[in-house]
Amino acid sequence: MKGKKVLIVGGSSGIGLALAKRVSKKGGEVVIASRKAEEQKQKLIKNEWLEQCSFISFDITSISDINEMFSKAGAVDHIVVTVKSPLVTGSFLNLDSESVFSAFNTKLWGQYNLAKAGAGKIKHGGSIVLTSGSLGTRPIQDYSTMSIICGAVNSLCKSLALELAPIRVNAVAPGFLTLKTMEDIIPLGLGDSDQLANSYLFLMEDSYTTGTTIVSDGGAALV
């Protein structure tokens, strides 16, 4: 990561924030982009590893905002997307369509449009790392929306790896971080942001991996 410029979309909280600190510690230049990045700047730069980060606020559901964000960020080595969509749960037949559309617009179409707008900003040898989720390969009751989105992101990853080569395109499928009902079922329990940041780092640094989704779920797919 030393000397590399990394754009982390969703980097002001959760996995993205943990990753921003890790990249900075390894000598990388970090640009954090999120809906409230600029508002949170003064709080975040109190952390020694975030003092030199750049912060850009934008709306991932707006194509014009995405284009403006990339014009501010400039050329980068890696684009990492760690945004979370609104959590939509419940029986498929009773789901509110507007809530489903909102989740799709954030996590699927948001990442789709970011990859489309950002591909031309990536330097030689660079990559895109998307975020899907373990529900994309092993759905559970009442999580159909999230399962569909995560499965679609996994397919998007493979398709873009072919179309955007030699830019590498990969994805991480995080497991459960906060769902308490799963805590005692998963072999390794609930994960945390620092653990999950490892997979994103690996995919940025491995120059011969593309079209791959790494599942980091503590063994949730086994139960």
C-alpha positions as CSV (number, residue, x, y, z in Angstrom):
1,M,0.0,0.0,0.0
2,K,3.0,2.3,0.4
3,G,2.6,5.2,-2.0
4,K,-0.7,4.0,-3.3
5,K,-3.9,6.2,-3.4
6,V,-7.0,4.4,-2.2
7,L,-10.5,5.7,-2.5
8,I,-12.7,4.1,0.1
9,V,-16.4,4.7,-0.5
10,G,-18.2,4.3,2.8
11,G,-14.9,4.9,4.7
12,S,-16.2,7.1,7.5
13,S,-17.6,4.1,9.5
14,G,-17.6,0.4,10.0
15,I,-15.5,-1.8,7.7
16,G,-14.5,1.2,5.5
17,L,-13.2,3.2,8.5
18,A,-11.2,0.2,9.8
19,L,-9.7,-0.3,6.3
20,A,-8.8,3.4,6.0
21,K,-6.8,3.2,9.2
22,R,-5.0,0.0,7.9
23,V,-4.2,1.5,4.5
24,S,-2.9,4.6,6.1
25,K,-0.7,2.6,8.6
26,K,0.8,0.8,5.6
27,G,1.8,4.1,4.0
28,G,-1.1,4.6,1.6
29,E,-2.9,7.8,0.7
30,V,-6.6,7.5,1.6
31,V,-9.6,9.4,0.3
32,I,-12.8,8.8,2.3
33,A,-16.0,9.3,0.4
34,S,-19.5,9.0,2.0
35,R,-22.7,10.8,2.4
36,K,-21.5,12.7,5.5
37,A,-17.7,12.5,5.1
38,E,-17.0,16.2,5.3
39,E,-19.2,16.6,8.4
40,Q,-17.4,13.8,10.2
41,K,-13.9,15.0,9.2
42,Q,-13.1,16.9,12.3
43,K,-13.9,14.0,14.5
44,L,-12.2,11.4,12.4
45,I,-8.9,13.3,11.9
46,K,-8.3,13.1,15.7
47,N,-7.2,9.5,15.0
48,E,-3.5,9.7,14.1
49,W,-3.9,7.4,11.1
50,L,-6.6,9.5,9.6
51,E,-5.0,13.0,10.0
52,Q,-3.8,13.1,6.4
53,C,-7.0,11.6,4.8
54,S,-9.0,13.5,2.3
55,F,-12.8,13.7,2.8
56,I,-15.5,14.0,0.1
57,S,-19.3,14.0,0.7
58,F,-21.6,12.6,-2.0
59,D,-24.7,10.6,-2.5
60,I,-24.0,7.1,-4.0
61,T,-27.5,7.0,-5.5
62,S,-26.9,10.1,-7.6
63,I,-24.9,9.7,-10.9
64,S,-24.1,13.4,-11.0
65,D,-22.7,13.2,-7.4
66,I,-20.6,10.2,-8.3
67,N,-19.1,12.0,-11.3
68,E,-18.4,15.1,-9.2
69,M,-16.8,13.0,-6.4
70,F,-14.4,11.4,-8.9
71,S,-13.5,14.8,-10.3
72,K,-12.4,15.8,-6.8
73,A,-10.7,12.5,-6.0
74,G,-8.6,12.4,-9.2
75,A,-6.6,9.4,-10.3
76,V,-6.4,6.5,-7.8
77,D,-4.8,3.1,-7.5
78,H,-7.7,1.3,-5.9
79,I,-11.4,1.9,-5.4
80,V,-13.0,0.1,-2.5
81,V,-16.7,0.2,-1.9
82,T,-17.9,-0.7,1.6
83,V,-21.3,1.0,1.7
84,K,-24.2,-0.7,3.4
85,S,-27.7,-0.5,2.0
86,P,-30.8,0.0,4.2
87,L,-31.6,-3.4,5.8
88,V,-34.8,-4.7,4.3
89,T,-36.2,-7.8,6.0
90,G,-39.5,-9.6,6.2
91,S,-41.6,-12.1,4.3
92,F,-41.1,-11.6,0.5
93,L,-44.8,-11.3,-0.1
94,N,-45.2,-8.5,2.4
95,L,-42.1,-6.4,1.6
96,D,-42.6,-2.8,0.8
97,S,-41.4,-2.2,-2.8
98,E,-40.1,1.3,-2.1
99,S,-37.8,0.0,0.6
100,V,-36.6,-2.8,-1.7
101,F,-35.9,-0.2,-4.5
102,S,-33.9,2.0,-2.0
103,A,-31.7,-1.0,-1.0
104,F,-31.1,-1.9,-4.6
105,N,-30.3,1.8,-5.5
106,T,-27.7,2.0,-2.8
107,K,-25.8,-1.4,-2.8
108,L,-26.3,-2.7,-6.3
109,W,-26.8,0.3,-8.6
110,G,-24.5,2.5,-6.5
111,Q,-21.6,0.1,-6.9
112,Y,-22.5,-0.4,-10.6
113,N,-22.4,3.3,-11.2
114,L,-19.2,3.8,-9.2
115,A,-17.4,1.1,-11.2
116,K,-18.6,2.6,-14.4
117,A,-17.5,6.2,-13.5
118,G,-14.3,5.2,-11.8
119,A,-12.8,2.7,-14.2
120,G,-11.1,5.4,-16.2
121,K,-9.6,6.9,-13.0
122,I,-7.7,3.8,-12.0
123,K,-3.9,3.7,-12.5
124,H,-2.1,0.8,-14.1
125,G,-2.0,-2.2,-11.8
126,G,-5.0,-0.9,-9.9
127,S,-8.2,-2.6,-8.8
128,I,-11.9,-2.3,-7.7
129,V,-13.1,-4.1,-4.6
130,L,-16.9,-4.4,-4.2
131,T,-18.9,-5.5,-1.2
132,S,-21.6,-8.2,-1.5
133,G,-22.4,-10.4,1.6
134,S,-22.6,-14.0,2.7
135,L,-26.4,-13.9,2.0
136,G,-25.5,-13.9,-1.7
137,T,-24.5,-17.6,-1.5
138,R,-26.5,-18.8,1.5
139,P,-29.9,-17.1,1.9
140,I,-31.8,-17.2,5.2
141,Q,-35.5,-16.7,5.9
142,D,-36.8,-13.2,5.5
143,Y,-33.7,-11.8,3.9
144,S,-34.6,-12.2,0.3
145,T,-33.8,-8.6,-0.7
146,M,-30.3,-8.7,0.7
147,S,-29.7,-12.1,-0.8
148,I,-30.7,-11.0,-4.3
149,I,-28.6,-7.8,-4.0
150,C,-25.5,-9.7,-2.8
151,G,-25.9,-12.4,-5.5
152,A,-26.1,-9.7,-8.1
153,V,-23.0,-8.0,-6.8
154,N,-21.1,-11.3,-7.0
155,S,-22.2,-11.6,-10.7
156,L,-21.2,-8.0,-11.4
157,C,-17.8,-8.7,-10.0
158,K,-17.2,-11.5,-12.4
159,S,-18.5,-9.7,-15.4
160,L,-16.4,-6.5,-14.7
161,A,-13.3,-8.6,-14.2
162,L,-13.6,-9.7,-17.8
163,E,-14.7,-6.4,-19.3
164,L,-12.3,-4.1,-17.3
165,A,-9.1,-6.2,-17.4
166,P,-6.3,-5.5,-16.7
167,I,-8.0,-3.6,-13.9
168,R,-8.7,-6.2,-11.3
169,V,-12.3,-6.5,-10.0
170,N,-13.0,-8.5,-6.8
171,A,-15.5,-8.5,-4.0
172,V,-15.7,-9.3,-0.3
173,A,-18.8,-11.0,1.2
174,P,-18.8,-10.1,4.8
175,G,-20.8,-12.2,7.3
176,F,-22.8,-11.0,10.2
177,L,-21.4,-8.3,12.5
178,T,-24.5,-7.2,14.5
179,L,-27.2,-9.8,14.1
180,K,-27.4,-11.2,17.7
181,T,-29.6,-14.1,16.8
182,M,-26.7,-15.6,14.8
183,E,-24.0,-15.0,17.5
184,D,-24.2,-18.4,19.1
185,I,-24.8,-20.3,15.9
186,I,-21.8,-19.1,13.8
187,P,-18.7,-21.2,14.5
188,L,-16.5,-18.1,15.0
189,G,-19.3,-15.9,16.3
190,L,-20.0,-12.4,15.0
191,G,-17.2,-10.6,13.1
192,D,-15.9,-7.2,13.5
193,S,-14.7,-4.5,11.1
194,D,-11.0,-5.0,11.8
195,Q,-11.2,-8.7,10.9
196,L,-13.1,-8.0,7.7
197,A,-10.7,-5.3,6.6
198,N,-8.1,-8.1,6.0
199,S,-9.9,-9.4,3.0
200,Y,-10.1,-6.0,1.3
201,L,-6.4,-5.5,1.9
202,F,-5.5,-8.9,0.4
203,L,-7.5,-8.2,-2.8
204,M,-5.9,-4.8,-3.3
205,E,-2.4,-6.2,-2.8
206,D,-2.7,-9.5,-4.7
207,S,-1.9,-8.6,-8.4
208,Y,-3.1,-12.0,-9.8
209,T,-6.6,-12.3,-8.3
210,T,-9.6,-11.0,-10.2
211,G,-13.2,-12.0,-10.5
212,T,-13.2,-13.5,-7.0
213,T,-15.5,-13.0,-4.1
214,I,-13.9,-13.7,-0.7
215,V,-16.4,-14.9,1.9
216,S,-15.4,-13.7,5.4
217,D,-18.2,-15.0,7.5
218,G,-16.7,-16.9,10.5
219,G,-18.2,-20.1,9.1
220,A,-21.8,-18.9,8.8
221,A,-22.3,-20.7,5.5
222,L,-21.7,-24.0,7.3
223,V,-24.7,-23.7,9.6
